[in-house]
Amino acid sequence: MKRYSKTAAQQCRFYEVDNIFEYMVETYINGNHSTLRRLYRELNKEARKDFIGFLLVECPPQYHTEILQEIV
């Protein structure tokens, strides 16, 4: 199923998670890099910006560069 231009709230409901951004980071840490890329592409432009902000503020610094390289 192709999903595009979804808000973070829509993604939380669809994937039945409390925080889609946390879920995305967890998938990366667990080695599911392609899942992270797919989830990121499903977000709309504003939600993508919000994810980057979440990543830089809430996630351990050792993952910043790796995840940013994965999603661009």
PDB file of N, H, CA, C and O in Angstrom:
ATOM      1  N   MET A   1       0.835  -1.175   0.000  1.00  0.00           N
ATOM      2  CA  MET A   1       0.000   0.000   0.000  1.00  0.00           C
ATOM      3  C   MET A   1       0.885   1.246   0.000  1.00  0.00           C
ATOM      4  O   MET A   1       1.761   1.399   0.851  1.00  0.00           O
ATOM      5  N   LYS A   2       0.650   2.105  -0.938  1.00  0.00           N
ATOM      6  H   LYS A   2      -0.061   1.980  -1.629  1.00  0.00           H
ATOM      7  CA  LYS A   2       1.414   3.352  -1.027  1.00  0.00           C
ATOM      8  C   LYS A   2       0.718   4.416  -0.187  1.00  0.00           C
ATOM      9  O   LYS A   2      -0.489   4.635  -0.301  1.00  0.00           O
ATOM     10  N   ARG A   3       1.503   5.064   0.650  1.00  0.00           N
ATOM     11  H   ARG A   3       2.482   4.886   0.742  1.00  0.00           H
ATOM     12  CA  ARG A   3       0.991   6.162   1.476  1.00  0.00           C
ATOM     13  C   ARG A   3       1.906   7.348   1.262  1.00  0.00           C
ATOM     14  O   ARG A   3       3.128   7.222   1.341  1.00  0.00           O
ATOM     15  N   TYR A   4       1.311   8.505   0.989  1.00  0.00           N
ATOM     16  H   TYR A   4       0.319   8.607   0.924  1.00  0.00           H
ATOM     17  CA  TYR A   4       2.106   9.702   0.753  1.00  0.00           C
ATOM     18  C   TYR A   4       1.484  10.879   1.488  1.00  0.00           C
ATOM     19  O   TYR A   4       0.274  10.918   1.712  1.00  0.00           O
ATOM     20  N   SER A   5       2.321  11.831   1.856  1.00  0.00           N
ATOM     21  H   SER A   5       3.304  11.799   1.674  1.00  0.00           H
ATOM     22  CA  SER A   5       1.891  13.122   2.370  1.00  0.00           C
ATOM     23  C   SER A   5       0.976  13.002   3.589  1.00  0.00           C
ATOM     24  O   SER A   5      -0.062  13.658   3.670  1.00  0.00           O
ATOM     25  N   LYS A   6       1.382  12.150   4.535  1.00  0.00           N
ATOM     26  H   LYS A   6       2.225  11.616   4.469  1.00  0.00           H
ATOM     27  CA  LYS A   6       0.594  11.939   5.740  1.00  0.00           C
ATOM     28  C   LYS A   6       1.161  12.765   6.887  1.00  0.00           C
ATOM     29  O   LYS A   6       2.367  12.996   6.962  1.00  0.00           O
ATOM     30  N   THR A   7       0.280  13.204   7.775  1.00  0.00           N
ATOM     31  H   THR A   7      -0.700  13.016   7.714  1.00  0.00           H
ATOM     32  CA  THR A   7       0.716  13.912   8.971  1.00  0.00           C
ATOM     33  C   THR A   7       1.224  12.890   9.986  1.00  0.00           C
ATOM     34  O   THR A   7       0.976  11.691   9.860  1.00  0.00           O
ATOM     35  N   ALA A   8       1.937  13.385  10.991  1.00  0.00           N
ATOM     36  H   ALA A   8       2.139  14.359  11.094  1.00  0.00           H
ATOM     37  CA  ALA A   8       2.420  12.505  12.051  1.00  0.00           C
ATOM     38  C   ALA A   8       1.240  11.845  12.767  1.00  0.00           C
ATOM     39  O   ALA A   8       1.294  10.658  13.089  1.00  0.00           O
ATOM     40  N   ALA A   9       0.177  12.611  13.016  1.00  0.00           N
ATOM     41  H   ALA A   9       0.134  13.575  12.754  1.00  0.00           H
ATOM     42  CA  ALA A   9      -1.003  12.053  13.701  1.00  0.00           C
ATOM     43  C   ALA A   9      -1.645  10.934  12.876  1.00  0.00           C
ATOM     44  O   ALA A   9      -2.053   9.912  13.427  1.00  0.00           O
ATOM     45  N   GLN A  10      -1.733  11.126  11.567  1.00  0.00           N
ATOM     46  H   GLN A  10      -1.401  11.957  11.120  1.00  0.00           H
ATOM     47  CA  GLN A  10      -2.294  10.082  10.701  1.00  0.00           C
ATOM     48  C   GLN A  10      -1.434   8.822  10.758  1.00  0.00           C
ATOM     49  O   GLN A  10      -1.960   7.709  10.795  1.00  0.00           O
ATOM     50  N   GLN A  11      -0.128   8.994  10.764  1.00  0.00           N
ATOM     51  H   GLN A  11       0.299   9.897  10.733  1.00  0.00           H
ATOM     52  CA  GLN A  11       0.773   7.850  10.816  1.00  0.00           C
ATOM     53  C   GLN A  11       0.663   7.123  12.158  1.00  0.00           C
ATOM     54  O   GLN A  11       0.697   5.893  12.202  1.00  0.00           O
ATOM     55  N   CYS A  12       0.531   7.875  13.243  1.00  0.00           N
ATOM     56  H   CYS A  12       0.503   8.874  13.207  1.00  0.00           H
ATOM     57  CA  CYS A  12       0.366   7.250  14.559  1.00  0.00           C
ATOM     58  C   CYS A  12      -0.878   6.364  14.575  1.00  0.00           C
ATOM     59  O   CYS A  12      -0.837   5.233  15.059  1.00  0.00           O
ATOM     60  N   ARG A  13      -1.961   6.875  14.052  1.00  0.00           N
ATOM     61  H   ARG A  13      -1.995   7.794  13.659  1.00  0.00           H
ATOM     62  CA  ARG A  13      -3.199   6.082  14.014  1.00  0.00           C
ATOM     63  C   ARG A  13      -3.042   4.865  13.107  1.00  0.00           C
ATOM     64  O   ARG A  13      -3.430   3.760  13.484  1.00  0.00           O
ATOM     65  N   PHE A  14      -2.482   5.058  11.928  1.00  0.00           N
ATOM     66  H   PHE A  14      -2.167   5.956  11.622  1.00  0.00           H
ATOM     67  CA  PHE A  14      -2.359   3.969  10.961  1.00  0.00           C
ATOM     68  C   PHE A  14      -1.482   2.843  11.491  1.00  0.00           C
ATOM     69  O   PHE A  14      -1.823   1.669  11.350  1.00  0.00           O
ATOM     70  N   TYR A  15      -0.352   3.197  12.101  1.00  0.00           N
ATOM     71  H   TYR A  15      -0.075   4.151  12.215  1.00  0.00           H
ATOM     72  CA  TYR A  15       0.597   2.187  12.600  1.00  0.00           C
ATOM     73  C   TYR A  15       0.348   1.827  14.069  1.00  0.00           C
ATOM     74  O   TYR A  15       1.075   1.018  14.647  1.00  0.00           O
ATOM     75  N   GLU A  16      -0.677   2.429  14.663  1.00  0.00           N
ATOM     76  H   GLU A  16      -1.267   3.086  14.194  1.00  0.00           H
ATOM     77  CA  GLU A  16      -1.082   2.137  16.036  1.00  0.00           C
ATOM     78  C   GLU A  16       0.079   2.298  17.015  1.00  0.00           C
ATOM     79  O   GLU A  16       0.383   1.398  17.798  1.00  0.00           O
ATOM     80  N   VAL A  17       0.723   3.473  16.950  1.00  0.00           N
ATOM     81  H   VAL A  17       0.475   4.204  16.314  1.00  0.00           H
ATOM     82  CA  VAL A  17       1.813   3.819  17.860  1.00  0.00           C
ATOM     83  C   VAL A  17       1.506   5.172  18.492  1.00  0.00           C
ATOM     84  O   VAL A  17       0.751   5.972  17.941  1.00  0.00           O
ATOM     85  N   ASP A  18       2.106   5.414  19.663  1.00  0.00           N
ATOM     86  H   ASP A  18       2.719   4.764  20.111  1.00  0.00           H
ATOM     87  CA  ASP A  18       1.884   6.689  20.350  1.00  0.00           C
ATOM     88  C   ASP A  18       2.682   7.822  19.719  1.00  0.00           C
ATOM     89  O   ASP A  18       2.224   8.964  19.679  1.00  0.00           O
ATOM     90  N   ASN A  19       3.875   7.506  19.226  1.00  0.00           N
ATOM     91  H   ASN A  19       4.247   6.578  19.259  1.00  0.00           H
ATOM     92  CA  ASN A  19       4.739   8.529  18.637  1.00  0.00           C
ATOM     93  C   ASN A  19       5.423   7.940  17.411  1.00  0.00           C
ATOM     94  O   ASN A  19       6.304   7.091  17.542  1.00  0.00           O
ATOM     95  N   ILE A  20       5.029   8.379  16.233  1.00  0.00           N
ATOM     96  H   ILE A  20       4.314   9.069  16.126  1.00  0.00           H
ATOM     97  CA  ILE A  20       5.583   7.819  14.997  1.00  0.00           C
ATOM     98  C   ILE A  20       7.071   8.096  14.880  1.00  0.00           C
ATOM     99  O   ILE A  20       7.809   7.281  14.325  1.00  0.00           O
ATOM    100  N   PHE A  21       7.524   9.237  15.395  1.00  0.00           N
ATOM    101  H   PHE A  21       6.924   9.899  15.846  1.00  0.00           H
ATOM    102  CA  PHE A  21       8.941   9.567  15.282  1.00  0.00           C
ATOM    103  C   PHE A  21       9.789   8.613  16.122  1.00  0.00           C
ATOM    104  O   PHE A  21      10.839   8.159  15.668  1.00  0.00           O
ATOM    105  N   GLU A  22       9.345   8.306  17.340  1.00  0.00           N
ATOM    106  H   GLU A  22       8.492   8.676  17.709  1.00  0.00           H
ATOM    107  CA  GLU A  22      10.047   7.328  18.170  1.00  0.00           C
ATOM    108  C   GLU A  22      10.064   5.973  17.475  1.00  0.00           C
ATOM    109  O   GLU A  22      11.081   5.279  17.461  1.00  0.00           O
ATOM    110  N   TYR A  23       8.927   5.611  16.902  1.00  0.00           N
ATOM    111  H   TYR A  23       8.102   6.175  16.913  1.00  0.00           H
ATOM    112  CA  TYR A  23       8.816   4.341  16.194  1.00  0.00           C
ATOM    113  C   TYR A  23       9.805   4.283  15.031  1.00  0.00           C
ATOM    114  O   TYR A  23      10.446   3.255  14.811  1.00  0.00           O
ATOM    115  N   MET A  24       9.928   5.370  14.297  1.00  0.00           N
ATOM    116  H   MET A  24       9.407   6.205  14.476  1.00  0.00           H
ATOM    117  CA  MET A  24      10.853   5.413  13.164  1.00  0.00           C
ATOM    118  C   MET A  24      12.296   5.225  13.622  1.00  0.00           C
ATOM    119  O   MET A  24      13.052   4.474  13.005  1.00  0.00           O
ATOM    120  N   VAL A  25      12.680   5.905  14.702  1.00  0.00           N
ATOM    121  H   VAL A  25      12.066   6.515  15.204  1.00  0.00           H
ATOM    122  CA  VAL A  25      14.046   5.774  15.217  1.00  0.00           C
ATOM    123  C   VAL A  25      14.278   4.350  15.714  1.00  0.00           C
ATOM    124  O   VAL A  25      15.341   3.780  15.470  1.00  0.00           O
ATOM    125  N   GLU A  26      13.304   3.770  16.405  1.00  0.00           N
ATOM    126  H   GLU A  26      12.441   4.234  16.604  1.00  0.00           H
ATOM    127  CA  GLU A  26      13.438   2.398  16.896  1.00  0.00           C
ATOM    128  C   GLU A  26      13.619   1.412  15.746  1.00  0.00           C
ATOM    129  O   GLU A  26      14.411   0.476  15.855  1.00  0.00           O
ATOM    130  N   THR A  27      12.896   1.612  14.649  1.00  0.00           N
ATOM    131  H   THR A  27      12.252   2.372  14.561  1.00  0.00           H
ATOM    132  CA  THR A  27      13.054   0.699  13.517  1.00  0.00           C
ATOM    133  C   THR A  27      14.476   0.774  12.979  1.00  0.00           C
ATOM    134  O   THR A  27      15.052  -0.245  12.600  1.00  0.00           O
ATOM    135  N   TYR A  28      15.046   1.982  12.944  1.00  0.00           N
ATOM    136  H   TYR A  28      14.578   2.810  13.252  1.00  0.00           H
ATOM    137  CA  TYR A  28      16.418   2.139  12.475  1.00  0.00           C
ATOM    138  C   TYR A  28      17.394   1.438  13.422  1.00  0.00           C
ATOM    139  O   TYR A  28      18.266   0.689  12.982  1.00  0.00           O
ATOM    140  N   ILE A  29      17.243   1.685  14.712  1.00  0.00           N
ATOM    141  H   ILE A  29      16.534   2.294  15.069  1.00  0.00           H
ATOM    142  CA  ILE A  29      18.147   1.091  15.703  1.00  0.00           C
ATOM    143  C   ILE A  29      18.073  -0.434  15.653  1.00  0.00           C
ATOM    144  O   ILE A  29      19.074  -1.116  15.874  1.00  0.00           O
ATOM    145  N   ASN A  30      16.888  -0.962  15.363  1.00  0.00           N
ATOM    146  H   ASN A  30      16.075  -0.407  15.184  1.00  0.00           H
ATOM    147  CA  ASN A  30      16.702  -2.413  15.273  1.00  0.00           C
ATOM    148  C   ASN A  30      17.178  -2.986  13.938  1.00  0.00           C
ATOM    149  O   ASN A  30      17.050  -4.187  13.699  1.00  0.00           O
ATOM    150  N   GLY A  31      17.726  -2.137  13.072  1.00  0.00           N
ATOM    151  H   GLY A  31      17.830  -1.162  13.267  1.00  0.00           H
ATOM    152  CA  GLY A  31      18.303  -2.615  11.821  1.00  0.00           C
ATOM    153  C   GLY A  31      17.378  -2.593  10.626  1.00  0.00           C
ATOM    154  O   GLY A  31      17.752  -3.075   9.556  1.00  0.00           O
ATOM    155  N   ASN A  32      16.187  -2.053  10.771  1.00  0.00           N
ATOM    156  H   ASN A  32      15.883  -1.662  11.640  1.00  0.00           H
ATOM    157  CA  ASN A  32      15.223  -2.010   9.668  1.00  0.00           C
ATOM    158  C   ASN A  32      15.340  -0.684   8.922  1.00  0.00           C
ATOM    159  O   ASN A  32      14.431   0.145   8.964  1.00  0.00           O
ATOM    160  N   HIS A  33      16.447  -0.497   8.253  1.00  0.00           N
ATOM    161  H   HIS A  33      17.185  -1.171   8.219  1.00  0.00           H
ATOM    162  CA  HIS A  33      16.731   0.777   7.596  1.00  0.00           C
ATOM    163  C   HIS A  33      15.757   1.070   6.468  1.00  0.00           C
ATOM    164  O   HIS A  33      15.371   2.222   6.269  1.00  0.00           O
ATOM    165  N   SER A  34      15.357   0.054   5.733  1.00  0.00           N
ATOM    166  H   SER A  34      15.670  -0.882   5.894  1.00  0.00           H
ATOM    167  CA  SER A  34      14.419   0.298   4.630  1.00  0.00           C
ATOM    168  C   SER A  34      13.053   0.718   5.164  1.00  0.00           C
ATOM    169  O   SER A  34      12.349   1.489   4.512  1.00  0.00           O
ATOM    170  N   THR A  35      12.671   0.226   6.336  1.00  0.00           N
ATOM    171  H   THR A  35      13.244  -0.400   6.866  1.00  0.00           H
ATOM    172  CA  THR A  35      11.403   0.632   6.946  1.00  0.00           C
ATOM    173  C   THR A  35      11.461   2.100   7.331  1.00  0.00           C
ATOM    174  O   THR A  35      10.499   2.836   7.112  1.00  0.00           O
ATOM    175  N   LEU A  36      12.586   2.537   7.907  1.00  0.00           N
ATOM    176  H   LEU A  36      13.368   1.939   8.085  1.00  0.00           H
ATOM    177  CA  LEU A  36      12.753   3.958   8.239  1.00  0.00           C
ATOM    178  C   LEU A  36      12.595   4.813   6.981  1.00  0.00           C
ATOM    179  O   LEU A  36      11.879   5.814   7.000  1.00  0.00           O
ATOM    180  N   ARG A  37      13.255   4.428   5.898  1.00  0.00           N
ATOM    181  H   ARG A  37      13.836   3.615   5.883  1.00  0.00           H
ATOM    182  CA  ARG A  37      13.159   5.201   4.651  1.00  0.00           C
ATOM    183  C   ARG A  37      11.713   5.262   4.168  1.00  0.00           C
ATOM    184  O   ARG A  37      11.243   6.326   3.763  1.00  0.00           O
ATOM    185  N   ARG A  38      11.005   4.139   4.204  1.00  0.00           N
ATOM    186  H   ARG A  38      11.387   3.275   4.533  1.00  0.00           H
ATOM    187  CA  ARG A  38       9.610   4.096   3.745  1.00  0.00           C
ATOM    188  C   ARG A  38       8.733   4.985   4.616  1.00  0.00           C
ATOM    189  O   ARG A  38       7.926   5.757   4.099  1.00  0.00           O
ATOM    190  N   LEU A  39       8.883   4.884   5.926  1.00  0.00           N
ATOM    191  H   LEU A  39       9.539   4.257   6.346  1.00  0.00           H
ATOM    192  CA  LEU A  39       8.074   5.702   6.834  1.00  0.00           C
ATOM    193  C   LEU A  39       8.351   7.182   6.633  1.00  0.00           C
ATOM    194  O   LEU A  39       7.429   7.996   6.664  1.00  0.00           O
ATOM    195  N   TYR A  40       9.616   7.536   6.428  1.00  0.00           N
ATOM    196  H   TYR A  40      10.365   6.874   6.403  1.00  0.00           H
ATOM    197  CA  TYR A  40       9.966   8.938   6.209  1.00  0.00           C
ATOM    198  C   TYR A  40       9.324   9.459   4.923  1.00  0.00           C
ATOM    199  O   TYR A  40       8.806  10.576   4.897  1.00  0.00           O
ATOM    200  N   ARG A  41       9.357   8.667   3.872  1.00  0.00           N
ATOM    201  H   ARG A  41       9.778   7.760   3.893  1.00  0.00           H
ATOM    202  CA  ARG A  41       8.779   9.088   2.592  1.00  0.00           C
ATOM    203  C   ARG A  41       7.271   9.246   2.670  1.00  0.00           C
ATOM    204  O   ARG A  41       6.688  10.007   1.898  1.00  0.00           O
ATOM    205  N   GLU A  42       6.634   8.538   3.592  1.00  0.00           N
ATOM    206  H   GLU A  42       7.107   7.920   4.219  1.00  0.00           H
ATOM    207  CA  GLU A  42       5.187   8.630   3.740  1.00  0.00           C
ATOM    208  C   GLU A  42       4.754   9.941   4.389  1.00  0.00           C
ATOM    209  O   GLU A  42       3.596  10.341   4.261  1.00  0.00           O
ATOM    210  N   LEU A  43       5.667  10.612   5.081  1.00  0.00           N
ATOM    211  H   LEU A  43       6.608  10.288   5.185  1.00  0.00           H
ATOM    212  CA  LEU A  43       5.324  11.845   5.789  1.00  0.00           C
ATOM    213  C   LEU A  43       5.179  13.024   4.832  1.00  0.00           C
ATOM    214  O   LEU A  43       5.819  13.070   3.781  1.00  0.00           O
ATOM    215  N   ASN A  44       4.328  13.976   5.211  1.00  0.00           N
ATOM    216  H   ASN A  44       3.809  13.939   6.065  1.00  0.00           H
ATOM    217  CA  ASN A  44       4.244  15.202   4.437  1.00  0.00           C
ATOM    218  C   ASN A  44       5.432  16.102   4.790  1.00  0.00           C
ATOM    219  O   ASN A  44       6.207  15.793   5.695  1.00  0.00           O
ATOM    220  N   LYS A  45       5.563  17.199   4.079  1.00  0.00           N
ATOM    221  H   LYS A  45       4.933  17.450   3.344  1.00  0.00           H
ATOM    222  CA  LYS A  45       6.744  18.064   4.234  1.00  0.00           C
ATOM    223  C   LYS A  45       6.893  18.571   5.667  1.00  0.00           C
ATOM    224  O   LYS A  45       7.994  18.559   6.218  1.00  0.00           O
ATOM    225  N   GLU A  46       5.804  19.011   6.266  1.00  0.00           N
ATOM    226  H   GLU A  46       4.910  19.020   5.819  1.00  0.00           H
ATOM    227  CA  GLU A  46       5.860  19.541   7.637  1.00  0.00           C
ATOM    228  C   GLU A  46       6.250  18.454   8.634  1.00  0.00           C
ATOM    229  O   GLU A  46       7.051  18.696   9.537  1.00  0.00           O
ATOM    230  N   ALA A  47       5.689  17.264   8.474  1.00  0.00           N
ATOM    231  H   ALA A  47       5.038  17.068   7.740  1.00  0.00           H
ATOM    232  CA  ALA A  47       6.011  16.159   9.374  1.00  0.00           C
ATOM    233  C   ALA A  47       7.468  15.732   9.206  1.00  0.00           C
ATOM    234  O   ALA A  47       8.108  15.327  10.176  1.00  0.00           O
ATOM    235  N   ARG A  48       7.991  15.816   7.997  1.00  0.00           N
ATOM    236  H   ARG A  48       7.471  16.144   7.208  1.00  0.00           H
ATOM    237  CA  ARG A  48       9.413  15.497   7.778  1.00  0.00           C
ATOM    238  C   ARG A  48      10.295  16.471   8.547  1.00  0.00           C
ATOM    239  O   ARG A  48      11.279  16.068   9.168  1.00  0.00           O
ATOM    240  N   LYS A  49       9.940  17.762   8.506  1.00  0.00           N
ATOM    241  H   LYS A  49       9.140  18.089   8.002  1.00  0.00           H
ATOM    242  CA  LYS A  49      10.696  18.771   9.265  1.00  0.00           C
ATOM    243  C   LYS A  49      10.602  18.471  10.757  1.00  0.00           C
ATOM    244  O   LYS A  49      11.595  18.559  11.481  1.00  0.00           O
ATOM    245  N   ASP A  50       9.414  18.120  11.206  1.00  0.00           N
ATOM    246  H   ASP A  50       8.608  18.049  10.619  1.00  0.00           H
ATOM    247  CA  ASP A  50       9.221  17.799  12.623  1.00  0.00           C
ATOM    248  C   ASP A  50      10.057  16.583  13.032  1.00  0.00           C
ATOM    249  O   ASP A  50      10.603  16.541  14.135  1.00  0.00           O
ATOM    250  N   PHE A  51      10.153  15.597  12.137  1.00  0.00           N
ATOM    251  H   PHE A  51       9.709  15.630  11.242  1.00  0.00           H
ATOM    252  CA  PHE A  51      10.967  14.414  12.438  1.00  0.00           C
ATOM    253  C   PHE A  51      12.439  14.795  12.610  1.00  0.00           C
ATOM    254  O   PHE A  51      13.101  14.320  13.534  1.00  0.00           O
ATOM    255  N   ILE A  52      12.948  15.647  11.725  1.00  0.00           N
ATOM    256  H   ILE A  52      12.410  16.032  10.975  1.00  0.00           H
ATOM    257  CA  ILE A  52      14.345  16.089  11.831  1.00  0.00           C
ATOM    258  C   ILE A  52      14.558  16.797  13.173  1.00  0.00           C
ATOM    259  O   ILE A  52      15.561  16.560  13.846  1.00  0.00           O
ATOM    260  N   GLY A  53      13.630  17.651  13.558  1.00  0.00           N
ATOM    261  H   GLY A  53      12.815  17.843  13.011  1.00  0.00           H
ATOM    262  CA  GLY A  53      13.723  18.325  14.846  1.00  0.00           C
ATOM    263  C   GLY A  53      13.708  17.341  15.999  1.00  0.00           C
ATOM    264  O   GLY A  53      14.491  17.467  16.940  1.00  0.00           O
ATOM    265  N   PHE A  54      12.824  16.368  15.926  1.00  0.00           N
ATOM    266  H   PHE A  54      12.188  16.266  15.161  1.00  0.00           H
ATOM    267  CA  PHE A  54      12.757  15.331  16.955  1.00  0.00           C
ATOM    268  C   PHE A  54      14.082  14.584  17.037  1.00  0.00           C
ATOM    269  O   PHE A  54      14.616  14.354  18.122  1.00  0.00           O
ATOM    270  N   LEU A  55      14.594  14.218  15.893  1.00  0.00           N
ATOM    271  H   LEU A  55      14.161  14.406  15.011  1.00  0.00           H
ATOM    272  CA  LEU A  55      15.852  13.470  15.838  1.00  0.00           C
ATOM    273  C   LEU A  55      16.970  14.239  16.529  1.00  0.00           C
ATOM    274  O   LEU A  55      17.710  13.670  17.332  1.00  0.00           O
ATOM    275  N   LEU A  56      17.098  15.507  16.229  1.00  0.00           N
ATOM    276  H   LEU A  56      16.497  15.970  15.577  1.00  0.00           H
ATOM    277  CA  LEU A  56      18.203  16.304  16.763  1.00  0.00           C
ATOM    278  C   LEU A  56      18.048  16.606  18.247  1.00  0.00           C
ATOM    279  O   LEU A  56      19.048  16.790  18.941  1.00  0.00           O
ATOM    280  N   VAL A  57      16.824  16.661  18.746  1.00  0.00           N
ATOM    281  H   VAL A  57      16.012  16.511  18.182  1.00  0.00           H
ATOM    282  CA  VAL A  57      16.603  17.013  20.149  1.00  0.00           C
ATOM    283  C   VAL A  57      16.446  15.776  21.041  1.00  0.00           C
ATOM    284  O   VAL A  57      16.966  15.745  22.156  1.00  0.00           O
ATOM    285  N   GLU A  58      15.746  14.782  20.562  1.00  0.00           N
ATOM    286  H   GLU A  58      15.323  14.807  19.656  1.00  0.00           H
ATOM    287  CA  GLU A  58      15.348  13.669  21.413  1.00  0.00           C
ATOM    288  C   GLU A  58      16.206  12.405  21.293  1.00  0.00           C
ATOM    289  O   GLU A  58      16.155  11.549  22.176  1.00  0.00           O
ATOM    290  N   CYS A  59      16.974  12.276  20.244  1.00  0.00           N
ATOM    291  H   CYS A  59      17.016  12.971  19.527  1.00  0.00           H
ATOM    292  CA  CYS A  59      17.695  11.028  19.996  1.00  0.00           C
ATOM    293  C   CYS A  59      19.158  11.144  20.379  1.00  0.00           C
ATOM    294  O   CYS A  59      19.737  12.230  20.348  1.00  0.00           O
ATOM    295  N   PRO A  60      19.754  10.006  20.743  1.00  0.00           N
ATOM    296  CA  PRO A  60      21.181  10.013  21.064  1.00  0.00           C
ATOM    297  C   PRO A  60      21.998  10.523  19.872  1.00  0.00           C
ATOM    298  O   PRO A  60      21.743  10.135  18.732  1.00  0.00           O
ATOM    299  N   PRO A  61      22.967  11.382  20.134  1.00  0.00           N
ATOM    300  CA  PRO A  61      23.742  12.006  19.049  1.00  0.00           C
ATOM    301  C   PRO A  61      24.418  11.016  18.100  1.00  0.00           C
ATOM    302  O   PRO A  61      24.619  11.333  16.928  1.00  0.00           O
ATOM    303  N   GLN A  62      24.769   9.837  18.577  1.00  0.00           N
ATOM    304  H   GLN A  62      24.606   9.579  19.529  1.00  0.00           H
ATOM    305  CA  GLN A  62      25.466   8.895  17.688  1.00  0.00           C
ATOM    306  C   GLN A  62      24.601   8.454  16.509  1.00  0.00           C
ATOM    307  O   GLN A  62      25.121   7.937  15.520  1.00  0.00           O
ATOM    308  N   TYR A  63      23.291   8.653  16.605  1.00  0.00           N
ATOM    309  H   TYR A  63      22.869   9.072  17.409  1.00  0.00           H
ATOM    310  CA  TYR A  63      22.415   8.249  15.503  1.00  0.00           C
ATOM    311  C   TYR A  63      22.108   9.384  14.532  1.00  0.00           C
ATOM    312  O   TYR A  63      21.616   9.126  13.433  1.00  0.00           O
ATOM    313  N   HIS A  64      22.380  10.613  14.899  1.00  0.00           N
ATOM    314  H   HIS A  64      22.780  10.822  15.791  1.00  0.00           H
ATOM    315  CA  HIS A  64      22.002  11.764  14.062  1.00  0.00           C
ATOM    316  C   HIS A  64      22.499  11.626  12.638  1.00  0.00           C
ATOM    317  O   HIS A  64      21.703  11.636  11.699  1.00  0.00           O
ATOM    318  N   THR A  65      23.790  11.497  12.468  1.00  0.00           N
ATOM    319  H   THR A  65      24.437  11.489  13.231  1.00  0.00           H
ATOM    320  CA  THR A  65      24.368  11.452  11.117  1.00  0.00           C
ATOM    321  C   THR A  65      23.881  10.224  10.354  1.00  0.00           C
ATOM    322  O   THR A  65      23.510  10.323   9.184  1.00  0.00           O
ATOM    323  N   GLU A  66      23.882   9.078  11.008  1.00  0.00           N
ATOM    324  H   GLU A  66      24.184   8.997  11.958  1.00  0.00           H
ATOM    325  CA  GLU A  66      23.464   7.835  10.337  1.00  0.00           C
ATOM    326  C   GLU A  66      22.034   7.945   9.814  1.00  0.00           C
ATOM    327  O   GLU A  66      21.768   7.617   8.658  1.00  0.00           O
ATOM    328  N   ILE A  67      21.124   8.401  10.653  1.00  0.00           N
ATOM    329  H   ILE A  67      21.340   8.667  11.592  1.00  0.00           H
ATOM    330  CA  ILE A  67      19.716   8.464  10.247  1.00  0.00           C
ATOM    331  C   ILE A  67      19.518   9.536   9.181  1.00  0.00           C
ATOM    332  O   ILE A  67      18.774   9.320   8.224  1.00  0.00           O
ATOM    333  N   LEU A  68      20.170  10.684   9.329  1.00  0.00           N
ATOM    334  H   LEU A  68      20.774  10.859  10.106  1.00  0.00           H
ATOM    335  CA  LEU A  68      20.052  11.734   8.309  1.00  0.00           C
ATOM    336  C   LEU A  68      20.553  11.235   6.954  1.00  0.00           C
ATOM    337  O   LEU A  68      19.946  11.518   5.921  1.00  0.00           O
ATOM    338  N   GLN A  69      21.655  10.499   6.960  1.00  0.00           N
ATOM    339  H   GLN A  69      22.148  10.269   7.798  1.00  0.00           H
ATOM    340  CA  GLN A  69      22.160   9.957   5.696  1.00  0.00           C
ATOM    341  C   GLN A  69      21.208   8.925   5.115  1.00  0.00           C
ATOM    342  O   GLN A  69      21.098   8.803   3.895  1.00  0.00           O
ATOM    343  N   GLU A  70      20.533   8.197   5.952  1.00  0.00           N
ATOM    344  H   GLU A  70      20.622   8.295   6.943  1.00  0.00           H
ATOM    345  CA  GLU A  70      19.615   7.157   5.510  1.00  0.00           C
ATOM    346  C   GLU A  70      18.377   7.751   4.820  1.00  0.00           C
ATOM    347  O   GLU A  70      17.851   7.166   3.874  1.00  0.00           O
ATOM    348  N   ILE A  71      17.919   8.912   5.299  1.00  0.00           N
ATOM    349  H   ILE A  71      18.347   9.387   6.068  1.00  0.00           H
ATOM    350  CA  ILE A  71      16.640   9.423   4.777  1.00  0.00           C
ATOM    351  C   ILE A  71      16.803  10.393   3.610  1.00  0.00           C
ATOM    352  O   ILE A  71      15.811  10.752   2.976  1.00  0.00           O
ATOM    353  N   VAL A  72      18.021  10.824   3.310  1.00  0.00           N
ATOM    354  H   VAL A  72      18.828  10.532   3.825  1.00  0.00           H
ATOM    355  CA  VAL A  72      18.199  11.719   2.158  1.00  0.00           C
ATOM    356  C   VAL A  72      18.644  10.968   0.934  1.00  0.00           C
ATOM    357  O   VAL A  72      18.839  11.569  -0.122  1.00  0.00           O
TER     358      VAL A  72
END
